[in-house]
Amino acid sequence: MSDKEKTWRVIDVLNWAKDYLQEKGIESPQVVIEWIIREVLDWNRMEIYLNHERPLGNQELAQIRSYLKRRVQGEPLEYIFGYTEFMGLEFKVNQDVLIPRHETEVIIEKLLRIYSDSDNINVLDIGCGSGNIIISLVKLMENASGIGIDKSSKALEVARQNSRTNGTGEQITFLQKDILKDYAPESKFDLVISNPPYISKEKYQELPQHIKEHEPKQALYPGEDTLKYFRRIVDLKDKILQKEGLLAFEIGGTYQEKSVVEIVKEKFDEIEIIQDYLDESRGILAFS
Ligand SMILES: C[S@@+](CC[C@H](N)C(=O)[O-])C[C@H]1O[C@@H](n2cnc3c(N)ncnc32)[C@H](O)[C@@H]1O
């Protein structure tokens, strides 16, 4: 993208950048360049296809070049642009919070189906990060409310801001708590959900560089004991969950299903596994 004499149209940049990103080993090159163009031109997805022939000015090209460079150097676009989408809602993100993953959405969708005829559900989200889980649930359920807790005060700042911008500021309280140490809520919840750190040391080392360099380690790696959050939360069952409550966990994949089910079985009889779009076991629901 350097020939000064050449006129670069949207379609030229799309084609050139797709090859370039692929060469550099960047995943989903088409999605990446489309998002960059949309951001620079302030366009929606449709506008890209309707305006393929639109020539780009020097300043626009320079901006696109700079975003491409940052992405190729490893920075996720979500952090470069400062936001992402989850359950059709927009969430601010920065390096203090994990970028919400689309596979988590299968668990939220399942819970929304379970609670489709219920109202006033009270939710506890343990390790809420950007707040994506509890904010989506409270926003998309009838008259729901709840508490999001996290160890990180910086993550909680992001979660509070996301709650305000998504219109759930009045329904959700965010508290700085370490679930392994000091959480004793004043009341019990209908739904307790957690996507805790669950990645083993070996798997953490194998993660792509851009995750290890940019996303918070404490959101992913729980320490030597990979299952300690699941054990702790199940142990707290009688303190945090209503008699007819539901506990929902996100897990690392099918490889982790058996060990987490073993833990959950200690205190729950009815258990359901949720598969994600890649057919990996992604969620465990336990009904009390
Ligand atoms: C895997 S991230 C999940 C973030 C978000 N809920 C999501 O699904 O994208 C785990 C979160 O747990 C938080 N966390 C780690 N240890 C914790 C602890 N001992 N007590 C409370 N939160 C903790 C991290 O700060 C991080 O935000």
The ligand as a Tripos MOL2 file, in Angstrom:
@<TRIPOS>MOLECULE
LIG
   27    29     1     0     0
SMALL
NO_CHARGES

@<TRIPOS>ATOM
      1 C1        -11.9910  -15.5500   32.3120 C.3       1 LIG1
      2 S1        -12.1970  -13.9150   32.9460 S.3       1 LIG1
      3 C2        -13.9240  -13.6860   32.6570 C.3       1 LIG1
      4 C3        -14.2910  -12.2760   32.3570 C.3       1 LIG1
      5 C4        -15.7380  -12.1130   31.8520 C.3       1 LIG1
      6 N1        -16.6820  -12.6160   32.8200 N.3       1 LIG1
      7 C5        -15.9350  -12.8390   30.5320 C.2       1 LIG1
      8 O1        -16.6360  -13.8520   30.5110 O.co2     1 LIG1
      9 O2        -15.3930  -12.4000   29.5030 O.co2     1 LIG1
     10 C6        -12.0650  -14.1980   34.6820 C.3       1 LIG1
     11 C7        -12.2350  -12.9770   35.5840 C.3       1 LIG1
     12 O3        -12.0830  -13.4070   36.9480 O.3       1 LIG1
     13 C8        -11.3960  -12.4030   37.6800 C.3       1 LIG1
     14 N2        -10.7700  -13.0590   38.8540 N.ar      1 LIG1
     15 C9         -9.6020  -13.7650   38.8910 C.ar      1 LIG1
     16 N3         -9.3840  -14.2010   40.1220 N.ar      1 LIG1
     17 C10       -10.4190  -13.7730   40.8990 C.ar      1 LIG1
     18 C11       -10.7440  -13.9050   42.2720 C.ar      1 LIG1
     19 N4         -9.9520  -14.5940   43.1080 N.pl3     1 LIG1
     20 N5        -11.8800  -13.3400   42.7400 N.ar      1 LIG1
     21 C12       -12.6870  -12.6380   41.8840 C.ar      1 LIG1
     22 N6        -12.4220  -12.4820   40.5800 N.ar      1 LIG1
     23 C13       -11.3060  -13.0370   40.0830 C.ar      1 LIG1
     24 C14       -10.4130  -11.8290   36.6900 C.3       1 LIG1
     25 O4         -9.9870  -10.5210   37.0850 O.3       1 LIG1
     26 C15       -11.2350  -11.8390   35.3950 C.3       1 LIG1
     27 O5        -11.9120  -10.6310   35.2150 O.3       1 LIG1
@<TRIPOS>BOND
     1     1     2 1
     2     2     3 1
     3     2    10 1
     4     3     4 1
     5     4     5 1
     6     5     6 1
     7     5     7 1
     8     7     8 2
     9     7     9 1
    10    10    11 1
    11    11    12 1
    12    11    26 1
    13    12    13 1
    14    13    14 1
    15    13    24 1
    16    14    15 ar
    17    14    23 ar
    18    15    16 ar
    19    16    17 ar
    20    17    18 ar
    21    17    23 ar
    22    18    19 1
    23    18    20 ar
    24    20    21 ar
    25    21    22 ar
    26    22    23 ar
    27    24    25 1
    28    24    26 1
    29    26    27 1
@<TRIPOS>SUBSTRUCTURE
     1 LIG1         1 GROUP 0 **** ****
